[in-house]
Amino acid sequence: MYRARDTKLDREVAIKILPEEFARDEERLARFEREAKILASLNHPNIASIHGFEESDGVAGRASLSLELLARLARRTRRTLDTGGGPWACKTSGTAGDCF
C-alpha cells in the first residue's frame, strides 16, 4: 500500500499495486479484479471505499486499486509513491514503486 495524492480530485488516497509478476498471471489478476468489485459493493466505516481500478497493458503490466485513505491506514502507511508526474502526485520516501 502506498499513500498518494489524487491530483485530479485533489485528495489523499491509498494505492494498492499488484506486483508485475502477479499482474501477468491471469488468475491472480482476476482475483485482484474480484477484490475491487467486492470492495465496491461494501459500505462500512471500517472498510476503505474504492475510488478506482486501473490496468496498464504496457511493458510494465501493472494493475492498481485507488482506495479511500482511512485515518488508521494513514498512520500505518509510511511508504509514499513517486510516479514521476502521473495522475498520482506523491512524495518520495525510501524505495518507491512505479505507477501509471
One Martini backbone bead per residue (centre of mass of N, CA, C, O) as a GRO file, in nm:
protein
  100
    1MET     BB    1   0.099   0.035   0.019
    2TYR     BB    2   0.012   0.371  -0.074
    3ARG     BB    3   0.061   0.707  -0.049
    4ALA     BB    4  -0.150   0.957  -0.211
    5ARG     BB    5  -0.227   1.200  -0.472
    6ASP     BB    6  -0.511   1.314  -0.621
    7THR     BB    7  -0.499   1.549  -0.879
    8LYS     BB    8  -0.796   1.554  -0.985
    9LEU     BB    9  -0.941   1.556  -0.671
   10ASP     BB   10  -0.775   1.656  -0.432
   11ARG     BB   11  -0.663   1.379  -0.271
   12GLU     BB   12  -0.612   1.137  -0.048
   13VAL     BB   13  -0.468   0.808  -0.102
   14ALA     BB   14  -0.475   0.464  -0.159
   15ILE     BB   15  -0.233   0.231  -0.299
   16LYS     BB   16  -0.275  -0.077  -0.477
   17ILE     BB   17  -0.023  -0.295  -0.603
   18LEU     BB   18   0.030  -0.518  -0.845
   19PRO     BB   19   0.260  -0.707  -0.918
   20GLU     BB   20   0.390  -0.781  -1.215
   21GLU     BB   21   0.391  -1.099  -1.194
   22PHE     BB   22   0.079  -1.098  -1.122
   23ALA     BB   23  -0.040  -0.930  -1.365
   24ARG     BB   24   0.044  -1.172  -1.574
   25ASP     BB   25  -0.156  -1.340  -1.408
   26GLU     BB   26  -0.475  -1.420  -1.468
   27GLU     BB   27  -0.567  -1.524  -1.188
   28ARG     BB   28  -0.461  -1.286  -1.013
   29LEU     BB   29  -0.604  -1.061  -1.167
   30ALA     BB   30  -0.891  -1.167  -1.117
   31ARG     BB   31  -0.873  -1.147  -0.807
   32PHE     BB   32  -0.824  -0.839  -0.800
   33GLU     BB   33  -1.092  -0.767  -0.939
   34ARG     BB   34  -1.276  -0.896  -0.727
   35GLU     BB   35  -1.185  -0.719  -0.497
   36ALA     BB   36  -1.287  -0.456  -0.622
   37LYS     BB   37  -1.589  -0.540  -0.641
   38ILE     BB   38  -1.632  -0.595  -0.343
   39LEU     BB   39  -1.552  -0.317  -0.235
   40ALA     BB   40  -1.774  -0.165  -0.406
   41SER     BB   41  -2.019  -0.320  -0.241
   42LEU     BB   42  -1.920  -0.183   0.016
   43ASN     BB   43  -2.047  -0.033   0.345
   44HIS     BB   44  -1.802   0.074   0.582
   45PRO     BB   45  -1.614   0.240   0.821
   46ASN     BB   46  -1.377  -0.010   0.814
   47ILE     BB   47  -1.396   0.029   0.494
   48ALA     BB   48  -1.255   0.105   0.215
   49SER     BB   49  -1.313   0.293  -0.043
   50ILE     BB   50  -1.347   0.277  -0.384
   51HIS     BB   51  -1.222   0.468  -0.668
   52GLY     BB   52  -1.034   0.250  -0.838
   53PHE     BB   53  -0.941   0.074  -1.145
   54GLU     BB   54  -0.622  -0.020  -1.287
   55GLU     BB   55  -0.477  -0.082  -1.618
   56SER     BB   56  -0.171  -0.202  -1.774
   57ASP     BB   57  -0.047  -0.301  -2.106
   58GLY     BB   58   0.225  -0.252  -2.085
   59VAL     BB   59   0.533  -0.347  -2.000
   60ALA     BB   60   0.469  -0.356  -1.690
   61GLY     BB   61   0.199  -0.480  -1.605
   62ARG     BB   62  -0.035  -0.318  -1.431
   63ALA     BB   63  -0.221  -0.301  -1.116
   64SER     BB   64  -0.477  -0.090  -0.946
   65LEU     BB   65  -0.585   0.061  -0.641
   66SER     BB   66  -0.814   0.310  -0.531
   67LEU     BB   67  -0.832   0.441  -0.199
   68GLU     BB   68  -0.936   0.521   0.084
   69LEU     BB   69  -0.797   0.722   0.343
   70LEU     BB   70  -0.764   0.611   0.639
   71ALA     BB   71  -0.658   0.707   0.938
   72ARG     BB   72  -0.526   0.432   1.024
   73LEU     BB   73  -0.375   0.397   0.755
   74ALA     BB   74  -0.212   0.660   0.753
   75ARG     BB   75  -0.033   0.581   1.000
   76ARG     BB   76   0.085   0.310   0.850
   77THR     BB   77   0.151   0.475   0.587
   78ARG     BB   78   0.486   0.544   0.491
   79ARG     BB   79   0.465   0.497   0.207
   80THR     BB   80   0.549   0.644  -0.102
   81LEU     BB   81   0.472   0.761  -0.430
   82ASP     BB   82   0.672   0.776  -0.729
   83THR     BB   83   0.554   0.884  -1.061
   84GLY     BB   84   0.661   1.121  -1.242
   85GLY     BB   85   0.367   1.279  -1.305
   86GLY     BB   86   0.120   1.143  -1.270
   87PRO     BB   87  -0.193   1.108  -1.123
   88TRP     BB   88   0.016   1.064  -0.883
   89ALA     BB   89   0.110   1.270  -0.627
   90CYS     BB   90   0.429   1.206  -0.470
   91LYS     BB   91   0.628   1.123  -0.224
   92THR     BB   92   0.952   1.048  -0.137
   93SER     BB   93   1.021   0.729   0.050
   94GLY     BB   94   1.251   0.570  -0.036
   95THR     BB   95   1.118   0.305  -0.170
   96ALA     BB   96   0.959   0.322  -0.490
   97GLY     BB   97   0.714   0.282  -0.704
   98ASP     BB   98   0.534   0.238  -0.988
   99CYS     BB   99   0.311   0.409  -1.201
  100PHE     BB  100   0.048   0.516  -1.446
   0.00000   0.00000   0.00000
